[in-house]
Amino acid sequence: MTRAEFTHALTNLLAAMYLEGEHPILDYIKRSDAEQMHLFMEKRTKCDGVKIRSKHQDGKAADIYFVDKGQLVDPKKGWEFWHKYWEEKGGQPMISWDRVHFE
């Protein structure tokens, strides 16, 4: 999937979430090599950004969180629902240890 295709798919996913009454917010769509290494050193990712690159470094992944009354919450429809929806539209399956990650 190209970066343009990813952006289009992500826009459609967010629109579907809003239509279902969710309140998604985006984080970490594009990361520099240095940001990726920093997260790796903090053990927040398994991708070091050099030997194992993250799709975030290419702008082909996004972390999606959900809010309700200013607090982070689980999505109303559930993480599995939104990842299955994403997968049906051509996205990658959910990573069990990183459920906020969509690529």
C-alpha positions as CSV (number, residue, x, y, z in Angstrom):
1,M,0.0,0.0,0.0
2,T,1.4,3.4,-0.9
3,R,1.4,6.3,1.5
4,A,-1.4,7.9,-0.6
5,E,-3.5,4.7,-0.4
6,F,-2.8,4.4,3.3
7,T,-4.0,8.0,3.8
8,H,-7.2,7.3,1.8
9,A,-7.9,4.1,3.8
10,L,-7.2,5.7,7.1
11,T,-9.6,8.6,6.2
12,N,-12.3,6.0,5.4
13,L,-11.6,4.2,8.7
14,L,-11.9,7.4,10.7
15,A,-15.1,8.3,9.0
16,A,-16.6,4.9,9.8
17,M,-15.6,5.3,13.4
18,Y,-17.3,8.7,13.6
19,L,-20.4,7.3,12.0
20,E,-20.5,4.6,14.7
21,G,-20.3,7.2,17.5
22,E,-16.6,6.7,18.3
23,H,-14.3,9.6,19.1
24,P,-10.9,8.6,17.6
25,I,-7.7,10.6,17.9
26,L,-4.5,10.0,15.9
27,D,-1.0,9.7,17.2
28,Y,2.3,8.8,15.6
29,I,1.5,8.7,12.0
30,K,5.0,9.6,10.8
31,R,8.1,9.0,12.9
32,S,11.7,10.0,12.3
33,D,14.4,7.3,12.6
34,A,15.5,9.0,15.8
35,E,12.0,8.9,17.3
36,Q,11.7,5.2,16.3
37,M,15.1,4.4,18.0
38,H,14.0,6.4,21.1
39,L,10.8,4.3,21.4
40,F,12.8,1.1,20.9
41,M,15.3,2.1,23.6
42,E,12.3,2.7,26.0
43,K,11.0,-0.8,25.0
44,R,7.8,0.6,23.6
45,T,8.3,-1.0,20.2
46,K,10.0,-4.0,18.8
47,C,11.3,-2.0,15.7
48,D,14.6,-0.3,16.2
49,G,14.2,1.8,13.1
50,V,17.4,0.5,11.4
51,K,17.4,-3.3,11.2
52,I,13.7,-3.5,11.7
53,R,11.8,-0.5,10.3
54,S,8.4,0.5,11.5
55,K,5.7,1.4,9.0
56,H,5.4,4.7,11.0
57,Q,8.8,5.7,9.5
58,D,7.2,5.6,6.0
59,G,4.0,7.2,7.1
60,K,2.0,4.0,6.5
61,A,0.8,3.4,10.0
62,A,-1.1,5.3,12.6
63,D,-1.9,4.8,16.3
64,I,-5.5,5.4,17.0
65,Y,-6.8,6.1,20.5
66,F,-10.4,6.8,21.6
67,V,-11.6,9.5,24.0
68,D,-14.8,10.1,26.0
69,K,-15.1,13.2,28.1
70,G,-11.4,13.9,27.8
71,Q,-10.4,10.5,29.0
72,L,-8.8,7.7,27.0
73,V,-11.2,4.8,26.7
74,D,-11.6,1.5,24.7
75,P,-13.6,1.9,21.6
76,K,-17.3,1.4,22.0
77,K,-17.3,-1.3,19.3
78,G,-14.2,-2.9,20.7
79,W,-10.6,-3.2,19.3
80,E,-11.3,-6.5,17.5
81,F,-14.3,-4.9,15.6
82,W,-12.2,-2.0,14.3
83,H,-9.2,-4.2,13.4
84,K,-11.4,-6.6,11.6
85,Y,-13.1,-3.7,9.7
86,W,-9.6,-2.4,8.8
87,E,-8.4,-5.8,7.7
88,E,-11.4,-6.2,5.5
89,K,-10.5,-2.9,3.8
90,G,-6.9,-4.1,3.1
91,G,-5.2,-3.2,6.3
92,Q,-2.9,-5.5,8.3
93,P,-4.2,-7.7,11.2
94,M,-4.1,-6.4,14.8
95,I,-0.9,-6.8,16.7
96,S,-1.9,-8.3,20.0
97,W,0.6,-6.3,22.1
98,D,-0.1,-3.0,20.2
99,R,-3.9,-2.8,19.6
100,V,-3.8,1.0,18.9
101,H,-1.6,0.4,15.8
102,F,-3.2,0.4,12.4
103,E,-1.1,-0.3,9.3
